[in-house]
Amino acid sequence: MNKVSKTDWKRLSEMEDKDIDTSDIAELDDAFFQNAEVQVPPKQPVTLRLDADVLLWFKSQGQGYQTRINKLLRRYMESQQSRPR
């Protein structure tokens, strides 16, 4: 973060859920969830050239290595989007 936070993070971390004022947030009822949809971004198959040792390391972590690579790339993309140009 470029700006200094004025939030009292210590006080917040010590706060109990019951102490949080949610009166300004509408309660989500069954009707809301009846029409709710999960939206997952579509995947695009690509050919990607990776260093052999990088690919081997991701594969050595077990099943789902492509998903982990995607998550890592997404985090990098999001971190770059929030930076001023």
C-alpha positions, -999 to 999 in steps of 0.1 A, spaced: 0 0 0 13 34 -9 -8 53 16 -6 49 54 -37 32 68 -56 50 95 -74 18 105 -68 5 140 -60 -30 128 -51 -43 163 -84 -32 177 -102 -48 148 -84 -81 151 -94 -83 188 -130 -75 181 -156 -103 183 -180 -109 154 -210 -100 177 -195 -66 183 -195 -56 146 -223 -32 137 -239 -46 105 -271 -25 108 -264 -7 76 -261 -39 56 -293 -56 43 -299 -91 54 -297 -117 26 -328 -139 27 -337 -171 9 -352 -152 -20 -318 -136 -27 -300 -170 -29 -328 -185 -50 -318 -164 -79 -281 -161 -72 -256 -175 -97 -220 -184 -94 -200 -167 -121 -167 -182 -130 -145 -166 -156 -142 -188 -187 -109 -206 -192 -90 -202 -225 -68 -230 -236 -33 -217 -245 1 -230 -254 26 -216 -229 64 -220 -230 77 -224 -194 112 -233 -182 114 -270 -176 123 -267 -140 95 -243 -133 69 -267 -149 85 -297 -130 82 -278 -97 45 -270 -102 38 -305 -113 56 -319 -82 31 -301 -60 4 -325 -72 -28 -324 -91 -41 -290 -100 -8 -274 -111 -24 -255 -139 -49 -240 -115 -21 -229 -92 -2 -213 -121 -34 -195 -131 -40 -182 -95 -4 -170 -94 -8 -152 -127 -41 -137 -116 -26 -123 -83 2 -108 -103 -23 -92 -128 -44 -78 -100 -14 -64 -82 -4 -46 -114 -39 -32 -120 -39 -15 -86 -6 2 -93 -5 38 -107 11 40 -141 
